[in-house]
């Protein structure tokens, strides 16, 4: 039996980056009971890291006696601050090859068939869309012999539904796959990255109390308390500090929060976390004001390297577009940030190129690597002032900002456009269900 060496544990390298070239990193083998024939089999566990999903445990079981085998993944990292929902329109057979990370807390739905796999009914898996369908079919077929003996009518109806699931793999008609994960640790591949995937919609949401309880991060009897009134004048003059855990090493850390007034704009909340244990630093920006009545679209023509020093406030509802690169970064992809234009472009490059989970090991392909490498080189040219492009900040909430270096005069290279939000944008912001007409506060 192979065990994790004490040297690796002491060195802090229990979880390594996922790589097919690391021959020294072998899985841990544990003798365990086969639940099919009740003889001893072998479980292999590999502790590794996948960008976006932090640490995971990949495990597989095989039994030499009966041949039964099983694989699964479990998240060994932290639960993300927000849940995530992926909605994919499957239009062609190649969409079935998209790679999927499905956590055990994720709910999978196919609305066209009124089919749902509830959370915590399957173990986490690293598979493809086709693999998810095959796994669903296998789960329904598992008890069919017993059903036919006990209730033939129910068995016939389930068999009819199984055939519908199998027929989805022919993609004769478009269907929708929805993966909703309150832990935020599931993922569906974008095969055209860094371009926007028109068939895939990614939305992030705040978990409910019930979802927090299901994930075990809130006690069953822990009820939300009404927030006490805040003295805004005191908050503007002080840096508030509250305890938290480091998102990288999970060690105790502290987060600083302060209200800041941005000249020629509005008030924002800046939060920064610094971990003394591992040195990890992060910052996040949230708007301190209400959602504007109109959305804001800011377009800057980058013509000089000095443009890289402009201050940028990107709210979590803001999309970033670079038309010359056919690139679009959706809402919430980088969260809220208060940085410079150089810092924003560098973060985009890191997100698309350096931290992409599907460009290493067996998941990578030469075409995808070349495309992402070319994208990274173009970003470097923009940063060096060797490529003139337009960068667009499109914020339907109107809470993003790009510095006008000519203020209070107009900036000849920048345009700011106000527009009326569409119904879909209001839906994403949660405004369609927010009724304020004829509202009176109870005394």
C-alpha positions in Angstrom: 0.0 0.0 0.0 1.4 3.4 -1.0 0.9 6.2 1.4 1.5 10.0 1.2 5.0 10.6 2.4 5.8 12.6 5.6 8.1 14.7 3.5 5.3 15.9 1.2 3.0 16.6 4.2 5.7 18.6 6.0 6.5 20.5 2.8 2.9 21.6 2.4 2.6 19.8 -1.0 -0.2 17.4 -0.2 -2.2 18.9 -3.1 -0.3 19.4 -6.3 -1.2 21.0 -9.6 -2.9 18.4 -12.0 -0.2 17.4 -14.5 0.4 14.4 -16.7 4.2 15.1 -16.6 4.6 14.7 -12.8 5.7 11.0 -12.6 6.7 11.3 -8.9 3.2 12.1 -7.7 1.4 8.7 -7.4 -2.1 8.0 -6.0 -2.6 6.6 -2.5 -3.8 3.0 -2.6 -6.1 1.7 0.2 -7.6 -1.8 0.6 -11.3 -1.4 1.0 -14.5 -3.5 0.8 -16.3 -4.0 -2.5 -20.0 -3.2 -2.1 -20.9 -5.4 -5.0 -19.4 -8.8 -4.0 -18.2 -7.9 -0.5 -14.6 -9.0 -1.2 -11.6 -6.7 -0.7 -10.8 -4.3 -3.6 -8.5 -1.3 -4.0 -9.3 2.4 -3.7 -6.9 4.8 -5.3 -7.0 8.5 -4.1 -5.1 11.4 -5.7 -5.0 14.8 -4.0 -4.6 17.5 -6.6 -5.5 21.0 -7.6 -7.6 22.3 -10.5 -7.7 26.0 -11.2 -11.1 27.6 -10.4 -12.0 24.6 -8.2 -9.2 24.7 -5.7 -8.2 21.3 -4.2 -10.0 18.2 -5.1 -9.8 14.5 -4.3 -10.0 12.1 -7.3 -10.7 8.6 -6.2 -11.4 5.3 -8.1 -12.3 1.8 -6.9 -11.7 -1.5 -8.6 -12.4 -5.0 -7.5 -10.3 -7.8 -8.9 -12.9 -10.4 -7.8 -16.0 -9.2 -9.6 -14.6 -6.5 -11.9 -16.8 -3.7 -10.4 -15.3 -0.2 -10.6 -16.3 3.3 -9.7 -14.8 6.8 -9.9 -15.7 10.1 -8.2 -14.3 13.5 -7.2 -14.8 15.4 -4.0 -14.0 19.0 -3.3 -11.3 19.4 -0.7 -11.3 23.2 -1.0 -13.5 26.0 0.3 -17.0 26.6 -0.6 -17.2 29.7 -2.9 -18.8 32.9 -1.7 -21.6 32.6 -4.3 -23.4 29.8 -6.0 -23.2 29.3 -9.8 -25.7 28.2 -12.4 -24.6 27.0 -15.9 -27.3 26.9 -18.6 -26.1 25.3 -21.9 -28.1 25.0 -25.1 -27.0 21.7 -26.7 -27.3 22.3 -30.4 -24.9 19.8 -32.0 -23.1 16.5 -31.3 -19.8 18.2 -30.6 -21.5 20.0 -27.6 -21.7 16.5 -26.0 -17.9 16.5 -25.7 -17.7 19.6 -23.4 -15.9 18.7 -20.2 -17.9 19.1 -17.0 -17.0 19.3 -13.4 -20.1 18.4 -11.4 -19.9 18.7 -7.6 -22.1 16.5 -5.4 -24.0 19.6 -4.3 -25.0 20.4 -7.8 -28.6 19.9 -9.2 -28.8 18.8 -12.9 -31.9 19.6 -15.0 -33.1 19.0 -18.5 -36.3 21.2 -18.7 -37.5 19.7 -22.0 -37.9 16.3 -20.4 -38.9 17.7 -17.0 -35.9 15.7 -15.7 -33.9 16.6 -12.6 -31.1 15.0 -10.6 -31.3 16.5 -7.1 -28.3 17.6 -5.2 -26.4 15.1 -3.1 -28.0 12.1 -4.9 -24.8 11.5 -7.0 -21.1 11.7 -6.1 -19.1 14.5 -7.8 -17.7 13.7 -11.2 -15.3 14.9 -13.9 -16.9 13.9 -17.2 -18.5 15.3 -20.4 -22.1 16.1 -21.3 -22.4 12.7 -22.9 -21.0 11.1 -19.7 -23.6 12.9 -17.6 -26.4 11.5 -19.9 -24.9 8.0 -19.8 -24.6 8.1 -16.0 -28.3 9.2 -15.7 -29.3 6.3 -18.0 -27.3 3.8 -16.0 -28.8 5.0 -12.8 -32.4 4.5 -14.1 -31.6 1.1 -15.6 -30.0 -0.2 -12.5 -33.2 -1.3 -10.7 -35.3 -2.1 -13.8 -35.3 -5.9 -13.3 -36.8 -5.5 -9.8 -39.3 -2.9 -11.1 -40.5 -5.2 -13.9 -41.2 -7.9 -11.3 -42.9 -5.6 -8.8 -44.7 -3.1 -11.1 -44.5 -3.7 -14.9 -46.4 -0.5 -15.7 -43.9 1.7 -13.8 -41.0 -0.2 -15.4 -42.5 0.4 -18.9 -42.8 4.2 -18.2 -39.3 4.4 -16.9 -38.0 2.4 -19.9 -39.8 4.9 -22.2 -38.1 7.8 -20.4 -34.7 6.0 -20.7 -35.1 5.9 -24.5 -35.9 9.7 -24.5 -32.6 10.3 -22.6 -30.6 8.1 -25.0 -32.2 9.9 -28.0 -30.8 13.2 -26.6 -27.3 12.0 -27.6 -28.4 12.1 -31.3 -29.1 15.9 -30.8 -31.9 15.7 -33.4 -33.5 18.7 -31.5 -31.9 21.3 -29.3 -32.2 20.7 -25.6 -31.1 22.6 -22.5 -28.8 21.4 -19.7 -28.8 23.3 -16.4 -26.3 22.7 -13.6 -27.0 24.7 -10.5 -24.4 24.4 -7.7 -24.8 26.5 -4.5 -21.2 25.6 -3.5 -19.9 27.3 -6.7 -17.5 24.4 -7.4 -19.1 23.1 -10.7 -18.0 24.0 -14.2 -18.9 23.6 -17.9 -16.2 24.1 -20.5 -16.2 26.9 -22.9 -14.6 25.4 -26.1 -14.2 28.8 -27.8 -12.4 30.5 -25.0 -11.4 33.3 -24.8 -14.4 34.3 -27.0 -17.9 34.4 -25.5 -19.8 31.2 -25.7 -23.2 32.1 -27.2 -24.6 28.7 -26.1 -23.5 28.9 -22.5 -24.9 31.3 -19.8 -23.3 31.6 -16.4 -25.0 33.3 -13.6 -23.9 33.6 -9.9 -26.4 33.9 -7.0 -26.5 34.3 -3.3 -27.3 31.2 -1.4 -30.4 30.8 0.7 -30.4 29.9 4.3 -31.6 26.4 3.4 -28.7 26.0 0.9 -26.2 27.1 3.5 -27.6 24.5 5.9 -27.4 21.8 3.2 -23.7 22.6 2.7 -23.1 22.5 6.4 -21.9 26.1 6.7 -24.8 27.2 8.8 -26.4 25.5 11.8 -30.0 24.3 11.3 -31.2 26.5 14.1 -29.2 29.5 13.0 -31.7 32.2 11.8 -30.7 35.3 10.0 -30.7 38.4 12.2 -32.0 41.7 11.0 -29.0 44.0 10.4 -28.7 46.8 12.8 -28.7 50.4 11.6 -25.2 51.7 10.6 -23.8 55.1 11.2 -22.6 56.0 7.8 -20.6 58.9 9.0 -18.6 56.7 11.3 -18.1 54.1 8.6 -16.7 56.7 6.2 -14.1 57.7 8.7 -13.0 54.3 9.9 -11.5 51.1 8.5 -13.8 48.3 9.7 -12.0 44.9 10.4 -13.8 41.6 10.8 -12.4 38.0 11.0 -12.5 35.6 8.1 -10.6 32.6 6.7 -8.0 32.8 3.9 -9.5 31.6 0.6 -6.2 29.8 -0.2 -5.0 28.1 2.9 -8.1 28.5 5.1 -6.1 29.9 8.0 -7.6 32.6 10.2 -7.2 36.1 8.6 -8.8 39.5 8.7 -10.7 41.5 6.1 -10.5 45.3 6.1 -13.5 47.3 4.8 -13.9 51.0 4.0 -16.3 53.3 2.3 -14.5 55.4 -0.3 -15.8 58.3 -2.4 -14.4 58.2 -6.0 -14.1 61.7 -7.5 -16.6 62.5 -10.3 -18.4 59.2 -9.5 -20.0 57.8 -6.3 -19.3 55.9 -3.1 -18.0 52.4 -3.1 -17.1 49.8 -0.5 -13.5 48.4 -0.8 -12.7 45.1 1.0 -9.2 43.7 1.3 -7.9 40.5 2.8 -4.3 39.7 3.7 -3.2 36.3 5.0 -0.2 36.3 7.3 0.1 32.5 7.0 0.5 32.1 3.2 0.8 35.7 2.0 -2.2 35.5 -0.2 -3.8 38.9 -0.8 -7.2 39.7 -2.4 -9.5 42.7 -2.8 -13.1 43.2 -3.8 -15.2 46.2 -4.6 -18.9 46.6 -4.2 -21.1 49.6 -5.0 -22.2 51.6 -2.0 -25.1 53.1 -3.9 -28.3 51.8 -5.4 -28.8 50.4 -8.9 -29.0 53.2 -11.3 -32.2 53.8 -13.4 -30.1 53.4 -16.6 -27.3 51.1 -17.5 -23.9 52.5 -18.4 -21.6 51.6 -21.4 -18.1 53.1 -21.3 -16.0 52.8 -24.4 -12.3 53.8 -24.3 -10.0 53.8 -27.4 -6.5 52.8 -26.1 -4.0 54.8 -28.1 -1.1 55.4 -25.7 0.7 53.3 -23.0 -0.2 55.9 -20.4 -3.9 54.7 -20.8 -2.8 51.7 -18.7 -2.6 53.9 -15.6 -6.3 54.9 -15.7 -8.2 53.9 -12.6 -11.0 51.4 -13.2 -13.9 50.4 -11.0 -15.4 47.2 -12.4 -18.5 46.2 -10.4 -19.5 42.5 -10.2 -22.4 43.3 -12.7 -20.1 44.7 -15.4 -19.1 42.9 -18.6 -15.8 43.7 -20.3 -15.5 43.6 -24.1 -12.6 44.0 -26.5 -14.1 43.9 -30.0 -10.8 43.7 -31.9 -10.1 40.4 -30.1 -13.7 39.2 -30.3 -13.5 38.9 -26.6 -16.3 39.3 -24.0 -15.9 38.7 -20.2 -19.3 38.1 -18.6 -20.8 39.5 -15.4 -19.2 38.3 -12.1 -16.3 36.5 -13.9 -13.7 38.6 -12.0 -16.0 39.9 -9.3 -15.8 43.6 -8.3 -12.4 45.2 -8.7 -10.9 48.7 -8.1 -7.6 48.7 -10.1 -5.9 50.2 -13.1 -6.6 49.3 -16.7 -3.3 47.5 -16.8 -4.3 45.5 -13.7 -7.7 44.6 -15.3 -6.1 43.4 -18.5 -3.5 41.4 -16.6 -6.3 39.8 -14.5 -8.2 38.9 -17.7 -5.0 37.2 -19.1 -4.4 35.3 -15.9 -8.1 34.1 -15.9 -8.2 33.0 -19.5 -4.6 31.7 -20.0 -2.8 31.0 -16.8 -5.7 29.6 -14.7 -7.7 27.8 -17.4 -8.3 24.2 -16.1 -8.6 22.7 -19.6 -5.2 23.6 -21.0 -3.1 21.1 -19.0 -2.7 17.3 -19.0 -5.1 15.1 -21.0 -7.7 17.9 -21.3 -5.5 20.0 -23.5 -5.5 20.1 -27.3 -3.0 21.8 -29.6 -5.7 24.0 -31.3 -6.9 25.3 -27.9 -3.4 25.9 -26.6 -2.4 27.8 -29.7 -5.6 30.0 -29.6 -5.1 30.8 -25.9 -1.4 31.5 -26.4 -2.2 33.9 -29.3 -4.8 35.6 -27.1 -2.2 36.1 -24.3 0.3 37.5 -26.8 -2.3 40.1 -28.0 -3.0 41.2 -24.4 0.8 41.7 -23.9 0.9 43.9 -27.0 -2.0 46.0 -25.6 -0.2 46.3 -22.3 3.0 47.4 -24.1 1.1 50.0 -26.2 1.9 48.1 -29.4 -1.8 47.4 -30.3 -4.6 49.9 -30.4 -8.0 48.5 -29.3 -11.3 49.6 -27.8 -12.2 48.4 -24.3 -15.8 48.5 -23.3 -17.3 48.3 -19.8 -21.0 47.5 -20.1 -22.7 47.6 -16.7 -26.5 47.3 -16.7 -26.5 48.4 -13.0 -24.6 51.6 -13.8 -22.1 51.1 -11.0 -18.8 50.9 -13.0 -16.3 53.7 -13.6 -13.3 54.4 -15.9 -11.1 57.4 -15.1 -11.4 60.5 -17.3 -7.8 61.9 -17.2 -9.1 65.2 -18.7 -11.8 65.7 -16.0 -13.8 68.0 -15.7 -13.3 68.4 -19.5 -14.6 65.7 -21.9 -12.2 62.8 -22.8 -11.7 62.7 -26.6 -10.9 58.9 -26.5 -13.7 57.9 -24.2 -17.5 57.9 -24.6 -20.1 57.2 -21.8 -23.5 56.0 -23.0 -26.6 55.6 -20.8 -29.2 53.1 -22.0 -32.4 51.5 -20.9 -32.0 47.9 -19.6 -33.6 45.0 -21.4 -36.1 42.7 -19.6 -33.3 40.0 -19.5 -30.9 42.4 -17.8 -33.4 43.4 -15.2 -34.1 39.7 -14.6 -30.4 39.0 -14.0 -30.3 41.9 -11.5 -33.4 40.7 -9.8 -35.3 43.9 -10.6 -38.3 42.5 -12.4 -39.8 41.0 -9.1 -38.9 44.1 -7.0 -42.1 46.1 -6.6 -41.8 49.5 -5.0 -45.0 51.2 -6.3 -47.5 52.3 -3.6 -45.1 51.0 -0.9 -45.5 52.4 2.6 -43.3 51.7 5.5 -45.1 50.4 8.6 -44.8 52.6 11.6 
